[in-house]
Amino acid sequence: MSEQPLLNVSDNTNLGTVEIAPEVIEVITGIAASEVDGVSAMRGNFATGVVERFGRKSHGKGVKVDLTENGILIDLFVVLNFGVSIPKVAQKLQENIRQTLKNMTALEIDEINIHVVGVHMEGTEESE
């Protein structure tokens, strides 16, 4: 069995149940975060780095989902581009993730915490 319980999202038990694994929330969150301008990358761990070197994209990289008694908590670890407004990008991330999860899963998210773990500095090339 999985370490974290599945989320039961169906109200009508006549047709059966609908359950969503936390890994699905991680993937949806990762894709929604990558759509926001100003996000350079998501922070991963050693395992996701190895997987990506073999050509497989890890969409849940940099996302941590906790199912608590109070609701769903999401921690997002991002690297932003140099020169962007951190509060504005963080707010856009929270809004985009909340809306995308609401549209796709009908789940209400209690908290979306954004952790900026780095700034990506683009190399400037001088043209002659």
Secondary structure, 3 states (H helix, E strand, C coil): CCCCCCEECCCCCCCCCCEECHHHHHHHHHHHHHCCCCEEEECCCHHHHHHHHCCCCCCCCCEEEEECCCCEEEEEEEEEECCCCHHHHHHHHHHHHHHHHHHHHCCCCCEEEEEEEEEECCCCCCCC
